[in-house]
Amino acid sequence: NFLLAAAAASELRAGRRYTYYCYFDADAYVTDWAASWDRFQAFLQHWEPAVGLPELIEYSNAIRVNFQFDHNQTRSVNNFDHTVVAVHADASRWLLPYVTDLDGGCQWVSQWRFSSVANALFPEHVLMTHELRVENPHHSSYSKGKCLELMFNVTMELRSEAPAAAQSCYLLPSNEAVSVEGRQILSAYMPWSQPLRRLEAEASRQNYSSSEIAN
């Protein structure tokens, strides 16, 4: 959230707004950052996702199953890692800043809330590209003892605020897998919707900051 405030100050000084706010873990590793970042920027420019993500190598075994089946370079995913995240400035109205009130019990809770809201509001526009593969080689020690309980509470809060027809868009948290049509699927990076470019969406949903998004 400090970085978001710094970006806002920079925007005020420059008199213009960024298109994306990009977050990186300090230890995010890519073999060739320059070439890889060019590909990631091209992905953002072409698809204009509400949230843009790289492929995280730690989850490749699950992610690559879908790639081997359809060979699509871009896919809509649910419950994603936040090692590298690009947030469209218009979508930031709904997603940022991170709500960190419950992170004392588990530092993944704010990420869970972010991901849950993003997947509910922008199902076709939370997109991962295989063009950039990122590794997160180091994991710090941080609080994660009450994750499922706190994530469950967040999900129920979000459901209570949503229209009845949309409450199922907020999935309950799971350690490893969720049941979808009788099949157990890894909950992280689960295929979520048909990926769309922003300009392919209905006209009322092309502006990510529009109040129509929440309806």
HELIX and SHEET records of a PDB file:
HELIX    1   1 PHE A    2  ALA A   14  1                                  13    
HELIX    2   2 TRP A   33  TRP A   47  1                                  15    
HELIX    3   3 ILE A   57  TYR A   59  5                                   3    
HELIX    4   4 SER A   60  ASP A   70  1                                  11    
HELIX    5   5 SER A   92  LEU A   95  1                                   4    
HELIX    6   6 VAL A  109  LEU A  121  1                                  13    
HELIX    7   7 CYS A  147  GLU A  161  1                                  15    
HELIX    8   8 ALA A  164  CYS A  169  5                                   6    
HELIX    9   9 ARG A  198  GLU A  200  5                                   3    
HELIX   10  10 ALA A  203  ARG A  205  5                                   3    
HELIX   11  11 SER A  211  ALA A  214  5                                   4    
SHEET    1   A 6 TYR A  20  PHE A  24  0                                        
SHEET    2   A 6 VAL A  84  HIS A  88 -1                                        
SHEET    3   A 6 VAL A  51  LEU A  56 -1                                        
SHEET    4   A 6 VAL A 126  VAL A 134  1                                        
SHEET    5   A 6 THR A  74  ASN A  78 -1                                        
SHEET    6   A 6 MET A 190  PRO A 191 -1                                        
SHEET    1   B 2 ALA A 177  VAL A 180  0                                        
SHEET    2   B 2 ARG A 183  LEU A 186 -1                                        
END                                                                             
